Amino acid sequence: MMPDASKYYVANMLDNTMTVINMNTHAVIKTINLIANYNPVTGAITGPVGALPIQTPVSPDGKNMVTANMLSGTITVIDTRPGVPTSDAVVAMLPCDPGCHGVQYGAKQGGGYYAYVASKFSNRLLVVDPDPNGDGNPSDAVIAGKIGLFASAGTQRDATITGNPGMGGQGVLPVPVIYNGWVQNLPAAWKSQLTAAQQNPAQ
């Protein structure tokens, strides 16, 4: 949902669509077809595509939404800013690992946010920068990094790993939690590392 709860976005996994709901009127205002740019006969892809969308968080500042798409192995980025021509439209597509599944936002040093994407059949975490140039427009989103999820000698474990280390990621919890209502209550040691905008993302 948007930081002010004005709009909700619902992933319709088996329909490959996203429903946009106005929470003031409780009415559906748009359905986003994530496979509109895919030709099922020829297999041609002419723009961003996402099949079997699963996790769809909106950035803490309400400017974009990063979605994991399990079937297509893609990450789609939707522009959630109100009042722009691309509002509630898919503006970017990035490659993802097999079983692309979990998404959550974390604070980016110096301002803005990264979206962290985990996959069920891969032992790495993808780091998405939905706004690398800081202009608010997510159409230039990029994969900014990749983090290996395999253990090192010093990794703490609660059980013995018997196979496929680091695989099976279905959700992500970046720390500290930087969403409105949570970020304001962070301990000073965490809060002092955030920008003023990150400390009050709904402003």
C-alpha positions in Angstrom: 0.0 0.0 0.0 1.0 3.6 -0.3 2.5 5.3 2.8 -0.7 7.3 3.4 -2.9 4.1 2.7 -4.6 5.9 -0.2 -4.0 3.1 -2.6 -3.5 -0.7 -2.3 -1.9 -2.9 -4.9 -2.9 -6.5 -5.0 -1.0 -9.2 -6.9 -3.3 -11.6 -8.8 -0.7 -14.3 -9.2 -2.6 -16.7 -11.6 -4.0 -13.9 -13.6 -0.7 -12.1 -14.1 -2.2 -8.8 -13.2 -2.1 -6.2 -10.4 -5.2 -4.6 -9.0 -5.0 -1.0 -7.9 -7.6 -0.1 -5.2 -8.5 3.4 -4.1 -8.9 3.0 -0.3 -10.9 6.2 0.1 -13.7 5.0 -2.2 -13.0 1.2 -1.9 -13.1 0.9 -5.6 -10.8 -0.7 -8.2 -9.3 2.1 -10.2 -7.0 0.1 -12.5 -5.9 -3.4 -13.4 -2.3 -3.6 -14.6 -1.7 -6.4 -17.1 1.8 -7.7 -16.4 1.9 -9.8 -19.6 0.5 -7.2 -22.0 3.9 -7.0 -23.7 4.1 -10.8 -24.2 2.9 -12.7 -27.2 1.9 -16.2 -26.1 1.9 -17.5 -29.7 5.4 -16.3 -30.8 7.0 -15.8 -27.4 8.0 -12.3 -28.4 8.5 -9.8 -25.6 8.1 -6.1 -26.6 8.3 -4.5 -23.2 8.4 -5.2 -19.4 6.8 -8.6 -18.5 5.9 -10.3 -15.3 4.2 -13.7 -14.9 3.0 -15.1 -11.6 3.6 -12.0 -9.4 4.0 -12.8 -5.8 5.4 -10.1 -3.5 4.7 -6.4 -4.3 5.9 -3.9 -1.7 5.6 -0.2 -2.3 8.7 1.9 -1.5 8.5 3.7 1.9 8.3 7.0 0.1 5.5 5.8 -2.2 7.4 6.4 -5.5 7.7 2.9 -6.9 6.9 -0.8 -6.4 9.2 -3.7 -7.1 7.5 -7.0 -7.8 9.0 -10.5 -7.9 7.5 -12.6 -10.8 8.1 -16.4 -10.3 7.2 -17.8 -13.7 8.9 -15.2 -15.9 12.0 -14.9 -13.7 11.7 -11.2 -13.9 11.4 -8.2 -11.5 8.9 -5.6 -12.6 9.0 -2.0 -11.4 5.8 0.0 -11.3 5.7 3.8 -11.0 3.4 4.6 -8.1 3.8 8.3 -8.1 0.4 10.1 -8.4 -0.1 12.7 -11.2 2.6 11.6 -13.6 1.9 10.1 -17.1 3.4 6.7 -16.0 1.4 6.5 -12.8 0.4 2.9 -12.0 2.2 1.6 -15.1 5.1 -1.0 -15.5 8.1 1.1 -16.4 11.0 -1.4 -16.1 11.9 -5.1 -16.1 15.0 -6.6 -14.6 16.3 -10.2 -14.7 15.8 -12.4 -11.7 16.9 -15.8 -10.5 14.8 -19.0 -10.7 11.9 -18.9 -8.3 12.0 -15.1 -7.9 9.9 -14.6 -4.8 10.7 -12.3 -1.8 11.0 -8.5 -2.0 11.5 -5.9 0.7 12.9 -2.4 0.8 15.9 -1.2 2.9 17.5 2.2 3.3 20.2 3.3 0.9 23.1 5.2 2.4 22.8 8.9 1.6 19.1 8.7 0.7 16.5 6.7 -1.2 16.0 2.9 -1.0 17.2 -0.4 -2.3 14.8 -3.3 -2.9 16.2 -6.7 -1.9 14.9 -9.7 -3.9 15.3 -13.3 -2.8 14.6 -16.4 -4.9 13.5 -20.0 -4.0 16.0 -21.8 -6.2 19.1 -19.6 -6.0 21.6 -18.8 -3.2 22.0 -15.2 -3.9 20.1 -12.0 -3.1 19.6 -9.3 -5.8 19.9 -5.7 -4.8 17.6 -3.4 -7.0 18.1 0.3 -7.1 14.7 1.6 -8.3 16.0 5.2 -8.7 19.7 5.3 -9.3 19.9 8.9 -10.4 17.6 10.2 -7.6 15.1 11.9 -9.8 12.1 9.9 -8.5 11.4 8.3 -11.8 11.8 4.4 -11.5 12.1 3.8 -15.3 15.9 3.6 -15.0 15.9 0.9 -12.2 19.0 -1.3 -12.2 20.4 -4.4 -10.4 22.9 -2.6 -8.2 24.4 -5.7 -6.6 24.3 -9.4 -5.7 24.8 -10.9 -2.3 25.8 -14.6 -1.9 23.7 -16.4 0.7 26.1 -19.3 1.3 27.7 -19.7 4.7 31.3 -18.8 5.7 33.3 -20.3 8.5 32.0 -17.7 10.9 28.3 -17.9 9.9 26.0 -18.5 12.9 23.7 -21.6 12.4 20.7 -23.0 14.3 21.1 -26.4 12.6 23.4 -28.4 10.3 23.2 -27.6 6.6 22.6 -30.8 4.7 22.4 -29.5 1.2 21.7 -26.6 -1.1 23.1 -23.9 1.3 21.5 -20.5 1.0 18.6 -21.7 -1.2 14.9 -21.4 -0.5 14.6 -17.6 0.1 10.9 -16.7 0.1 11.0 -13.5 2.1 13.4 -10.7 3.2 13.7 -8.6 6.3 16.2 -5.7 5.9 17.2 -4.2 9.3 16.4 -1.6 10.3 12.8 -1.6 9.3 12.4 1.8 7.5 8.6 2.0 6.8 6.5 4.9 8.2 5.4 4.2 11.7 8.4 1.9 12.3 11.3 4.1 11.3 10.3 6.9 13.7 10.7 4.5 16.6 14.2 3.3 15.8 16.9 3.5 18.4 19.1 6.6 17.9 22.0 4.6 16.7 20.0 3.4 13.7 18.1 6.6 13.1 21.3 8.8 13.0 22.4 6.9 9.9 19.3 7.8 7.9 18.6 11.0 6.1 15.8 13.4 7.2 13.6 12.1 4.3 14.2 8.5 5.3 13.3 9.2 8.9 9.9 10.5 7.8 9.2 8.8 4.4 5.5 9.7 4.3 6.2 13.5 4.4 
